[in-house]
Amino acid sequence: MESFAALFEESLSRQDMRMGEVISAEVVRLDHNFVIVNAGLKSEAFIPIEEFKNDNGELEVNVGDFISVAIESLENG
């Protein structure tokens, strides 16, 4: 069971997030199709890798980079 403090902190962070808001996220993993980022939310986000390629098809992010991402949806629970 989660502690009250952990649940309270989680509820505060969820209230602060709004769709369309731009937040900072760390690139934690790369795979063939996605860049996986951690923005301190409940789960990691998977972003299509094509969004991070330049006109020559070269990937422009690396693991450990911090990037700006827009929140497109929020899950409850």
KETI-945723 format. One line per 3 residues: number of its first residue (from 1); for each residue x, y, z of N, C-alpha, C. Coordinates in nm, 3 decimals. Atoms other than C-alpha are relative to their C-alpha. Last residue first. Layout:
# residues N
NUM = X Y Z X Y Z X Y Z | ...;
***
This chain:
# residues 77
77 = -0.012 0.129 -0.065 -0.589 0.625 -1.216 0.124 -0.067 -0.038 | 0.041 -0.001 -0.141 -0.678 0.902 -1.456 0.014 -0.139 0.057 | 0.075 0.118 -0.043 -0.481 0.923 -1.779 -0.036 0.017 0.146;
74 = -0.030 0.041 -0.137 -0.378 1.259 -1.920 -0.087 -0.119 0.034 | 0.111 0.060 -0.076 -0.364 1.348 -2.287 0.050 -0.038 0.138 | 0.113 0.020 0.090 -0.159 1.550 -2.535 -0.119 -0.062 0.070;
71 = 0.091 0.103 -0.050 0.095 1.694 -2.292 -0.121 -0.007 -0.092 | 0.135 -0.051 -0.030 0.352 1.892 -2.490 -0.086 -0.116 0.046 | 0.110 0.077 0.058 0.718 1.790 -2.473 -0.133 0.062 0.041;
68 = 0.131 -0.056 -0.033 1.036 1.988 -2.416 -0.106 -0.082 -0.072 | 0.074 -0.059 0.111 1.355 1.783 -2.422 -0.130 0.060 0.051 | 0.127 -0.053 -0.048 1.621 1.680 -2.172 -0.065 0.074 -0.116;
65 = 0.040 -0.135 0.041 1.895 1.461 -2.315 -0.131 0.038 0.067 | -0.053 -0.098 -0.094 2.008 1.158 -2.112 -0.033 0.144 -0.036 | 0.037 0.033 -0.138 1.962 0.908 -2.393 0.069 0.099 0.092;
62 = -0.073 0.112 -0.058 2.030 1.089 -2.720 -0.055 -0.027 0.140 | 0.001 0.009 -0.146 1.831 1.320 -2.945 0.078 -0.123 0.043 | -0.058 -0.118 -0.062 1.874 1.442 -3.306 -0.010 0.002 0.152;
59 = 0.061 -0.021 -0.131 1.821 1.118 -3.497 0.072 0.113 0.073 | -0.089 0.024 -0.114 1.938 1.150 -3.857 -0.072 0.033 0.131 | 0.036 0.125 -0.065 1.681 1.114 -4.136 0.087 -0.035 0.119;
56 = -0.085 0.107 0.053 1.847 1.380 -4.352 -0.030 -0.135 0.063 | 0.034 0.020 0.141 1.563 1.628 -4.290 0.083 -0.110 -0.066 | -0.012 -0.119 0.083 1.612 1.587 -3.914 -0.033 -0.034 -0.145;
53 = -0.096 0.013 0.110 1.478 1.302 -3.703 0.002 0.129 -0.081 | -0.131 -0.045 -0.045 1.317 1.353 -3.362 0.107 -0.015 -0.107 | 0.010 -0.139 -0.045 0.949 1.336 -3.461 0.135 0.058 0.041;
50 = -0.004 -0.089 0.117 1.026 1.020 -3.660 -0.006 0.147 0.040 | -0.138 -0.041 0.024 1.101 0.843 -3.331 0.013 0.096 -0.117 | -0.053 0.056 0.125 0.732 0.831 -3.242 0.137 0.059 -0.033;
47 = 0.019 -0.099 0.106 0.694 0.941 -2.877 0.059 -0.059 -0.128 | -0.059 0.049 0.123 0.645 0.687 -2.596 -0.034 0.098 -0.112 | 0.074 -0.032 0.123 0.580 0.839 -2.255 0.079 -0.051 -0.120;
44 = -0.081 -0.060 0.105 0.697 0.689 -1.926 -0.088 0.025 -0.122 | -0.065 0.095 0.089 0.447 0.626 -1.649 0.083 0.075 -0.103 | 0.025 0.136 -0.048 0.304 0.801 -1.343 0.069 -0.106 -0.087;
41 = 0.141 0.036 -0.011 0.462 1.134 -1.437 -0.012 -0.145 0.043 | 0.038 0.002 -0.140 0.815 1.252 -1.368 -0.147 -0.030 0.021 | 0.027 -0.138 -0.040 0.869 1.354 -1.729 -0.044 0.007 0.146;
38 = 0.052 -0.004 -0.136 1.034 1.030 -1.835 -0.014 0.146 0.039 | -0.039 -0.110 -0.088 1.085 0.984 -2.208 -0.065 -0.014 0.137 | 0.072 0.016 -0.126 1.086 0.690 -2.450 0.054 0.106 0.097;
35 = -0.087 -0.061 -0.100 1.185 0.773 -2.808 -0.082 -0.004 0.129 | 0.038 -0.102 -0.098 0.997 0.531 -3.028 0.119 0.056 0.075 | 0.118 -0.078 0.035 1.007 0.312 -3.338 -0.030 0.118 0.091;
32 = 0.013 -0.019 0.144 1.343 0.133 -3.345 -0.113 0.095 -0.038 | 0.015 0.128 0.069 1.415 0.184 -2.975 -0.025 0.030 -0.148 | 0.030 -0.010 0.143 1.556 0.469 -2.770 -0.025 -0.140 -0.052;
29 = -0.025 0.118 0.083 1.553 0.492 -2.390 -0.036 0.032 -0.145 | -0.053 0.111 -0.079 1.554 0.741 -2.104 0.032 -0.123 -0.083 | -0.002 0.116 0.089 1.510 1.075 -2.284 0.066 -0.114 0.078;
26 = -0.131 0.059 0.028 1.440 1.317 -2.000 -0.016 -0.120 -0.092 | -0.006 0.145 -0.017 1.125 1.531 -2.003 0.140 -0.049 -0.037 | -0.131 0.056 0.028 1.057 1.902 -1.960 -0.002 -0.150 0.028;
23 = -0.080 0.035 -0.117 0.698 2.024 -1.977 0.134 -0.057 -0.046 | -0.133 0.046 0.041 0.479 2.202 -2.232 0.082 -0.022 0.126 | -0.112 -0.057 -0.076 0.112 2.226 -2.134 0.131 -0.060 -0.050;
20 = -0.060 -0.109 0.075 -0.134 2.133 -2.409 0.118 0.064 0.070 | -0.021 0.033 0.140 -0.345 1.922 -2.176 0.052 0.124 -0.072 | 0.114 -0.030 0.086 -0.298 2.038 -1.820 0.033 -0.040 -0.142;
17 = -0.014 0.031 0.142 -0.073 1.913 -1.543 -0.128 0.032 -0.076 | -0.078 -0.103 0.066 -0.070 2.082 -1.202 0.008 -0.020 -0.150 | 0.081 -0.121 0.010 -0.353 1.869 -1.065 0.073 0.108 -0.078;
14 = 0.102 0.022 0.101 -0.160 1.549 -1.141 -0.085 0.125 -0.020 | -0.063 -0.008 0.131 0.144 1.673 -0.949 -0.102 -0.018 -0.111 | -0.039 -0.138 0.028 -0.068 1.747 -0.644 0.062 0.012 -0.138;
11 = 0.122 -0.076 0.032 -0.237 1.407 -0.653 0.033 0.145 -0.031 | 0.048 0.039 0.133 0.100 1.230 -0.674 -0.124 0.080 -0.039 | -0.091 -0.060 0.097 0.233 1.424 -0.375 -0.044 -0.031 -0.143;
8 = 0.025 -0.143 0.000 -0.073 1.328 -0.170 0.087 0.071 -0.104 | 0.128 -0.024 0.068 -0.046 0.962 -0.268 -0.030 0.149 -0.009 | -0.019 0.029 0.142 0.323 0.953 -0.175 -0.128 0.026 -0.079;
5 = -0.085 -0.105 0.057 0.260 1.129 0.157 0.019 -0.022 -0.150 | 0.082 -0.119 0.020 -0.031 0.896 0.240 0.081 0.110 -0.067 | 0.012 -0.087 -0.116 0.195 0.597 0.191 -0.088 0.120 -0.034;
2 = -0.077 -0.123 0.007 0.126 0.350 -0.086 -0.021 0.084 0.125 | 0.084 -0.117 0.000 0.000 0.000 0.000 0.089 0.125 0.000;
***
